[in-house]
Structure formats: structure tokens, C-alpha cells
Amino acid sequence: MSKISFTTLAQVAESEVPANSDVAMADALRADGKIYVVVAVVLIILAGLFIYLFRVERKIKKLENEKLN
């Protein structure tokens, strides 16, 4: 079911974006060299989320093992 949902979502998202989309903001950020700052911030946020999820998963696994023993 998740494959069907993902493909449907991808098709809907694809159909709403025009082929000749001109994104002025992205061009301006790229021209000013600030796009790298945006990319760095996004990567830092994603890394933080993954680290948080990894730590929570370890804690949950530890609690499950303690409950079983």
C-alpha cells in the first residue's frame, strides 16, 4: 500500500509543477552565493533529525530489552 501511495503522491506532485518553471528566488540565491548557506542549513537540520531519531531508537531498544529480561 505504501508503494501505491508514494507513486500516486509523486505523480500528483509532478503534474502540478510546470515544465518551464522559472524560480527567481533560487536564481538570486545562486547568483549571490547564498544557496550554499541554505543547503548547509538544510543539511544540518536533517543531520540533527537523524541523530535524534537514532538516539531515540537506541533508548527504545534498551527499554524493550529491559522489559523482556
N, CA, C and O atoms as a GROMACS GRO file, in nm:
protein
  276
    1MET      N    1   0.082  -0.119   0.000
    1MET     CA    2   0.000   0.000   0.000
    1MET      C    3   0.086   0.125   0.000
    1MET      O    4   0.049   0.225  -0.062
    2SER      N    5   0.200   0.123   0.068
    2SER     CA    6   0.284   0.241   0.073
    2SER      C    7   0.345   0.271  -0.064
    2SER      O    8   0.368   0.387  -0.097
    3LYS      N    9   0.372   0.167  -0.143
    3LYS     CA   10   0.423   0.190  -0.277
    3LYS      C   11   0.319   0.259  -0.364
    3LYS      O   12   0.352   0.349  -0.442
    4ILE      N   13   0.196   0.218  -0.350
    4ILE     CA   14   0.089   0.280  -0.427
    4ILE      C   15   0.073   0.425  -0.385
    4ILE      O   16   0.058   0.513  -0.470
    5SER      N   17   0.076   0.451  -0.257
    5SER     CA   18   0.060   0.587  -0.207
    5SER      C   19   0.176   0.675  -0.251
    5SER      O   20   0.155   0.790  -0.289
    6PHE      N   21   0.297   0.622  -0.246
    6PHE     CA   22   0.413   0.701  -0.285
    6PHE      C   23   0.410   0.734  -0.433
    6PHE      O   24   0.438   0.848  -0.471
    7THR      N   25   0.377   0.638  -0.517
    7THR     CA   26   0.373   0.665  -0.660
    7THR      C   27   0.262   0.763  -0.695
    7THR      O   28   0.279   0.849  -0.781
    8THR      N   29   0.149   0.750  -0.628
    8THR     CA   30   0.040   0.843  -0.653
    8THR      C   31   0.081   0.984  -0.611
    8THR      O   32   0.055   1.080  -0.683
    9LEU      N   33   0.145   0.996  -0.496
    9LEU     CA   34   0.191   1.126  -0.448
    9LEU      C   35   0.293   1.185  -0.544
    9LEU      O   36   0.289   1.305  -0.574
   10ALA      N   37   0.384   1.104  -0.593
   10ALA     CA   38   0.486   1.151  -0.686
   10ALA      C   39   0.424   1.200  -0.816
   10ALA      O   40   0.467   1.301  -0.872
   11GLN      N   41   0.323   1.130  -0.865
   11GLN     CA   42   0.257   1.170  -0.988
   11GLN      C   43   0.181   1.300  -0.970
   11GLN      O   44   0.182   1.386  -1.058
   12VAL      N   45   0.115   1.316  -0.857
   12VAL     CA   46   0.041   1.440  -0.831
   12VAL      C   47   0.138   1.557  -0.818
   12VAL      O   48   0.113   1.664  -0.873
   13ALA      N   49   0.246   1.537  -0.746
   13ALA     CA   50   0.344   1.644  -0.729
   13ALA      C   51   0.408   1.681  -0.862
   13ALA      O   52   0.436   1.798  -0.887
   14GLU      N   53   0.432   1.583  -0.945
   14GLU     CA   54   0.493   1.605  -1.075
   14GLU      C   55   0.399   1.679  -1.169
   14GLU      O   56   0.443   1.763  -1.247
   15SER      N   57   0.271   1.648  -1.161
   15SER     CA   58   0.176   1.707  -1.254
   15SER      C   59   0.147   1.853  -1.222
   15SER      O   60   0.103   1.926  -1.311
   16GLU      N   61   0.170   1.898  -1.099
   16GLU     CA   62   0.141   2.035  -1.062
   16GLU      C   63   0.257   2.130  -1.085
   16GLU      O   64   0.239   2.252  -1.074
   17VAL      N   65   0.374   2.079  -1.117
   17VAL     CA   66   0.490   2.164  -1.142
   17VAL      C   67   0.501   2.184  -1.292
   17VAL      O   68   0.516   2.088  -1.367
   18PRO      N   69   0.494   2.309  -1.338
   18PRO     CA   70   0.506   2.333  -1.482
   18PRO      C   71   0.647   2.300  -1.531
   18PRO      O   72   0.744   2.311  -1.457
   19ALA      N   73   0.656   2.260  -1.655
   19ALA     CA   74   0.785   2.217  -1.711
   19ALA      C   75   0.883   2.333  -1.722
   19ALA      O   76   1.003   2.314  -1.706
   20ASN      N   77   0.834   2.454  -1.749
   20ASN     CA   78   0.920   2.570  -1.765
   20ASN      C   79   0.916   2.659  -1.641
   20ASN      O   80   0.901   2.780  -1.651
   21SER      N   81   0.931   2.597  -1.524
   21SER     CA   82   0.922   2.675  -1.400
   21SER      C   83   1.049   2.760  -1.385
   21SER      O   84   1.160   2.707  -1.385
   22ASP      N   85   1.029   2.890  -1.372
   22ASP     CA   86   1.139   2.983  -1.353
   22ASP      C   87   1.135   3.030  -1.209
   22ASP      O   88   1.046   3.106  -1.170
   23VAL      N   89   1.230   2.985  -1.129
   23VAL     CA   90   1.233   3.018  -0.988
   23VAL      C   91   1.333   3.130  -0.968
   23VAL      O   92   1.454   3.108  -0.964
   24ALA      N   93   1.281   3.252  -0.956
   24ALA     CA   94   1.366   3.369  -0.946
   24ALA      C   95   1.444   3.372  -0.814
   24ALA      O   96   1.559   3.414  -0.810
   25MET      N   97   1.380   3.326  -0.707
   25MET     CA   98   1.446   3.329  -0.576
   25MET      C   99   1.568   3.238  -0.577
   25MET      O  100   1.674   3.276  -0.526
   26ALA      N  101   1.555   3.119  -0.633
   26ALA     CA  102   1.668   3.027  -0.639
   26ALA      C  103   1.780   3.084  -0.725
   26ALA      O  104   1.898   3.069  -0.693
   27ASP      N  105   1.743   3.149  -0.835
   27ASP     CA  106   1.846   3.210  -0.921
   27ASP      C  107   1.918   3.323  -0.848
   27ASP      O  108   2.039   3.338  -0.862
   28ALA      N  109   1.843   3.402  -0.771
   28ALA     CA  110   1.904   3.511  -0.697
   28ALA      C  111   1.998   3.457  -0.589
   28ALA      O  112   2.108   3.509  -0.571
   29LEU      N  113   1.955   3.353  -0.517
   29LEU     CA  114   2.040   3.295  -0.414
   29LEU      C  115   2.166   3.234  -0.475
   29LEU      O  116   2.275   3.246  -0.419
   30ARG      N  117   2.150   3.171  -0.590
   30ARG     CA  118   2.265   3.111  -0.658
   30ARG      C  119   2.361   3.220  -0.706
   30ARG      O  120   2.482   3.205  -0.695
   31ALA      N  121   2.307   3.328  -0.758
   31ALA     CA  122   2.391   3.437  -0.807
   31ALA      C  123   2.468   3.504  -0.694
   31ALA      O  124   2.583   3.543  -0.712
   32ASP      N  125   2.405   3.519  -0.579
   32ASP     CA  126   2.471   3.581  -0.464
   32ASP      C  127   2.562   3.486  -0.388
   32ASP      O  128   2.639   3.529  -0.303
   33GLY      N  129   2.556   3.358  -0.419
   33GLY     CA  130   2.637   3.260  -0.349
   33GLY      C  131   2.577   3.216  -0.217
   33GLY      O  132   2.642   3.148  -0.138
   34LYS      N  133   2.453   3.256  -0.190
   34LYS     CA  134   2.388   3.223  -0.064
   34LYS      C  135   2.319   3.088  -0.068
   34LYS      O  136   2.273   3.039   0.035
   35ILE      N  137   2.312   3.028  -0.184
   35ILE     CA  138   2.246   2.897  -0.195
   35ILE      C  139   2.322   2.794  -0.112
   35ILE      O  140   2.262   2.699  -0.062
   36TYR      N  141   2.452   2.812  -0.098
   36TYR     CA  142   2.531   2.719  -0.019
   36TYR      C  143   2.498   2.729   0.129
   36TYR      O  144   2.503   2.630   0.202
   37VAL      N  145   2.462   2.848   0.174
   37VAL     CA  146   2.421   2.866   0.312
   37VAL      C  147   2.288   2.794   0.336
   37VAL      O  148   2.270   2.728   0.438
   38VAL      N  149   2.197   2.808   0.241
   38VAL     CA  150   2.067   2.741   0.252
   38VAL      C  151   2.086   2.590   0.254
   38VAL      O  152   2.025   2.520   0.336
   39VAL      N  153   2.168   2.539   0.165
   39VAL     CA  154   2.194   2.394   0.159
   39VAL      C  155   2.259   2.348   0.288
   39VAL      O  156   2.224   2.242   0.341
   40ALA      N  157   2.354   2.424   0.341
   40ALA     CA  158   2.421   2.386   0.465
   40ALA      C  159   2.323   2.382   0.582
   40ALA      O  160   2.329   2.291   0.664
   41VAL      N  161   2.234   2.479   0.591
   41VAL     CA  162   2.137   2.481   0.700
   41VAL      C  163   2.042   2.362   0.689
   41VAL      O  164   2.011   2.298   0.790
   42VAL      N  165   1.997   2.333   0.569
   42VAL     CA  166   1.908   2.218   0.549
   42VAL      C  167   1.979   2.088   0.588
   42VAL      O  168   1.919   2.003   0.653
   43LEU      N  169   2.104   2.074   0.548
   43LEU     CA  170   2.180   1.953   0.583
   43LEU      C  171   2.202   1.941   0.733
   43LEU      O  172   2.196   1.831   0.788
   44ILE      N  173   2.228   2.052   0.800
   44ILE     CA  174   2.246   2.050   0.945
   44ILE      C  175   2.117   2.008   1.014
   44ILE      O  176   2.119   1.928   1.108
   45ILE      N  177   2.004   2.061   0.968
   45ILE     CA  178   1.875   2.025   1.027
   45ILE      C  179   1.846   1.877   1.004
   45ILE      O  180   1.803   1.808   1.097
   46LEU      N  181   1.869   1.827   0.884
   46LEU     CA  182   1.846   1.685   0.856
   46LEU      C  183   1.938   1.596   0.938
   46LEU      O  184   1.896   1.492   0.989
   47ALA      N  185   2.064   1.635   0.951
   47ALA     CA  186   2.158   1.557   1.032
   47ALA      C  187   2.112   1.553   1.177
   47ALA      O  188   2.118   1.448   1.241
   48GLY      N  189   2.066   1.666   1.228
   48GLY     CA  190   2.016   1.670   1.365
   48GLY      C  191   1.895   1.579   1.384
   48GLY      O  192   1.885   1.509   1.485
   49LEU      N  193   1.805   1.579   1.288
   49LEU     CA  194   1.688   1.491   1.296
   49LEU      C  195   1.728   1.344   1.295
   49LEU      O  196   1.674   1.264   1.373
   50PHE      N  197   1.822   1.307   1.208
   50PHE     CA  198   1.866   1.168   1.202
   50PHE      C  199   1.936   1.126   1.330
   50PHE      O  200   1.916   1.015   1.379
   51ILE      N  201   2.018   1.213   1.384
   51ILE     CA  202   2.086   1.182   1.511
   51ILE      C  203   1.984   1.164   1.622
   51ILE      O  204   1.994   1.072   1.703
   52TYR      N  205   1.885   1.253   1.627
   52TYR     CA  206   1.780   1.243   1.728
   52TYR      C  207   1.703   1.111   1.715
   52TYR      O  208   1.679   1.042   1.814
   53LEU      N  209   1.665   1.077   1.593
   53LEU     CA  210   1.591   0.952   1.572
   53LEU      C  211   1.675   0.830   1.608
   53LEU      O  212   1.624   0.734   1.665
   54PHE      N  213   1.803   0.834   1.577
   54PHE     CA  214   1.892   0.723   1.611
   54PHE      C  215   1.902   0.706   1.761
   54PHE      O  216   1.898   0.594   1.812
   55ARG      N  217   1.915   0.818   1.835
   55ARG     CA  218   1.925   0.811   1.981
   55ARG      C  219   1.795   0.761   2.043
   55ARG      O  220   1.797   0.681   2.137
   56VAL      N  221   1.682   0.808   1.992
   56VAL     CA  222   1.553   0.763   2.044
   56VAL      C  223   1.535   0.613   2.019
   56VAL      O  224   1.487   0.540   2.106
   57GLU      N  225   1.574   0.568   1.901
   57GLU     CA  226   1.563   0.425   1.869
   57GLU      C  227   1.649   0.342   1.963
   57GLU      O  228   1.605   0.236   2.008
   58ARG      N  229   1.770   0.388   1.994
   58ARG     CA  230   1.856   0.314   2.088
   58ARG      C  231   1.794   0.308   2.226
   58ARG      O  232   1.800   0.204   2.292
   59LYS      N  233   1.735   0.418   2.271
   59LYS     CA  234   1.672   0.420   2.403
   59LYS      C  235   1.551   0.328   2.407
   59LYS      O  236   1.530   0.257   2.506
   60ILE      N  237   1.473   0.327   2.302
   60ILE     CA  238   1.356   0.239   2.296
   60ILE      C  239   1.399   0.093   2.298
   60ILE      O  240   1.340   0.011   2.367
   61LYS      N  241   1.502   0.062   2.221
   61LYS     CA  242   1.553  -0.075   2.217
   61LYS      C  243   1.603  -0.118   2.354
   61LYS      O  244   1.582  -0.232   2.396
   62LYS      N  245   1.670  -0.028   2.423
   62LYS     CA  246   1.720  -0.057   2.558
   62LYS      C  247   1.605  -0.084   2.654
   62LYS      O  248   1.611  -0.178   2.733
   63LEU      N  249   1.501  -0.002   2.647
   63LEU     CA  250   1.384  -0.022   2.733
   63LEU      C  251   1.312  -0.153   2.701
   63LEU      O  252   1.265  -0.221   2.792
   64GLU      N  253   1.303  -0.188   2.574
   64GLU     CA  254   1.239  -0.313   2.536
   64GLU      C  255   1.318  -0.432   2.589
   64GLU      O  256   1.260  -0.530   2.636
   65ASN      N  257   1.451  -0.423   2.580
   65ASN     CA  258   1.534  -0.533   2.630
   65ASN      C  259   1.524  -0.547   2.782
   65ASN      O  260   1.525  -0.659   2.834
   66GLU      N  261   1.514  -0.434   2.852
   66GLU     CA  262   1.499  -0.439   2.998
   66GLU      C  263   1.364  -0.497   3.037
   66GLU      O  264   1.355  -0.569   3.136
   67LYS      N  265   1.262  -0.468   2.960
   67LYS     CA  266   1.129  -0.519   2.991
   67LYS      C  267   1.122  -0.669   2.967
   67LYS      O  268   1.054  -0.740   3.041
   68LEU      N  269   1.191  -0.718   2.865
   68LEU     CA  270   1.189  -0.862   2.835
   68LEU      C  271   1.268  -0.943   2.937
   68LEU      O  272   1.234  -1.058   2.964
   69ASN      N  273   1.371  -0.884   2.994
   69ASN     CA  274   1.456  -0.958   3.089
   69ASN      C  275   1.411  -0.942   3.229
   69ASN      O  276   1.472  -0.998   3.320
   0.00000   0.00000   0.00000
